[in-house]
Amino acid sequence: MISLRETFSLIQNTSLASHLEREIEAMILAGELAVGDRIADLELAERFKVSRSPVREALRALDATGLVEVIPNRGAFVKRIAVEEAMEVYEVRAALFGQAGRLMAERAGDADCRLLGELHREMGEASASHAFDRYFPLNFRFHELIVDAAGNRTLAAQYRMLVKRLRLFRARNLMFRDTLEVSNREHEAIVDAIGRRDGEAAGAACFAHVEQGRLRVMERLRSEAAGTGEGGEERPRGQAV
């Protein structure tokens, strides 16, 4: 039988590992730990002034989420996402976002719908002036609002995990000049369907938006492979549109 002291120790270590998991995840998503980098558990233990055990537990948890790859006898590495895996993630993300759109249309309050429209209006202004730095935080809030307003915590957690994995796929990306306008036209269809409380139309519009994003990424990859990246502009790191 586990003693009371051992129980408290287990709870403390589990809580510490969860905290370290969030800290290391933040380092990865901020680019402090780059894709493909080996993650030195000893250095992290010294940085956070803890033993190596909770660091290793945190890395195993991040391995389960797909942000880290733990290789036996070699250590832990920031996962490098292959094109094929990224396209699979996009497909699942499209299905989840489609469901989120349908649920928001059916469940959300009027305040959330008004906020969605306001975010779309602000993105329209940003896209018209090619203001990438302004557009992408708004774009992130737009998607997050739909996922949160769906009222399904399981869906939201899975969706966010997939978005994090996609951020590892392309730490930096080049976007065509008309990408923001195209993306925001797709947003308009989403806002319209949700505003009408048409769940089927909202689900279809949200699914199509992510699928079109996937196709834009593929187009850009083909362009880069062919060495014809003309007409593009560098955008900040963040969620793909």
Residue pairs with C-beta under 8 A, 6 or more apart in sequence:
2 10
13 53
13 54
13 57
16 50
16 54
17 54
17 55
17 57
17 58
17 61
18 58
18 61
20 44
20 48
20 50
20 54
20 55
20 57
20 58
21 58
21 61
21 62
23 48
24 33
24 39
24 44
24 55
24 58
24 59
24 62
24 68
25 62
25 65
25 67
25 164
27 33
28 62
28 67
28 68
28 78
28 168
29 164
29 167
31 171
31 237
33 39
33 78
34 78
34 171
35 78
35 79
35 80
35 81
35 168
35 171
36 77
36 78
36 80
37 77
37 78
38 75
38 76
38 77
39 59
39 68
39 75
39 76
39 77
39 78
40 75
41 52
41 55
41 56
41 59
41 75
41 76
42 52
44 55
45 51
45 52
45 55
48 55
59 68
59 70
59 76
60 70
62 68
62 76
63 69
63 70
63 76
65 161
65 164
65 165
66 79
66 161
66 164
66 165
67 78
67 79
67 164
67 165
67 168
68 76
68 77
68 78
68 79
69 76
69 77
69 78
69 79
69 80
70 76
70 77
71 77
78 168
79 165
79 168
80 168
81 89
81 165
81 166
81 168
81 169
83 169
83 221
85 169
86 165
86 166
86 169
86 170
86 217
87 214
87 218
89 162
89 165
89 166
89 169
90 166
90 210
90 211
90 213
90 214
90 217
91 214
92 162
93 159
93 162
93 163
93 166
93 210
94 207
94 210
94 211
94 214
95 207
96 155
96 158
96 159
96 162
97 143
97 146
97 147
97 159
97 206
97 207
97 209
97 210
98 203
98 204
98 206
98 207
98 210
99 150
99 152
99 155
99 203
100 146
100 147
100 149
100 150
100 152
100 155
100 156
100 159
100 206
101 146
101 150
101 190
101 193
101 194
101 202
101 203
101 205
101 206
101 207
102 199
102 200
102 202
102 203
102 206
103 149
103 150
103 151
103 152
103 155
103 199
104 112
104 146
104 149
104 150
104 194
104 202
105 193
105 194
105 196
105 197
105 198
105 199
105 201
105 202
105 203
106 197
106 199
107 149
107 150
107 151
108 149
108 150
108 151
108 194
109 149
112 145
112 149
113 194
113 195
115 145
116 142
116 145
116 146
116 149
116 190
116 191
116 194
117 191
117 195
119 138
119 141
119 142
119 145
120 142
120 184
120 187
120 188
120 191
122 134
122 138
123 135
123 138
123 139
123 142
123 180
123 184
123 187
124 184
125 131
126 134
126 135
126 138
126 180
127 135
127 180
127 181
127 183
127 184
128 181
130 177
130 180
130 233
132 175
132 180
132 233
132 235
132 236
133 236
135 180
136 235
136 236
136 238
136 239
136 241
137 238
139 183
139 238
139 239
139 241
140 238
140 239
142 187
143 163
143 239
146 190
146 194
146 206
147 155
147 156
147 159
147 160
148 156
150 156
163 239
166 239
166 240
167 237
167 238
167 239
170 217
170 240
171 237
172 234
172 237
173 217
173 220
173 235
173 240
174 220
174 224
174 229
174 232
174 233
174 234
174 235
175 220
175 232
175 233
175 234
175 235
175 241
176 216
176 220
176 231
176 232
176 233
177 231
177 232
177 233
179 216
179 241
180 241
182 212
182 216
183 209
183 213
183 241
186 205
186 208
186 209
186 212
187 209
189 205
189 208
189 209
190 202
190 205
190 206
190 209
192 205
193 201
193 202
193 204
193 205
194 202
213 240
213 241
216 240
216 241
217 240
220 229
220 232
223 229
223 232
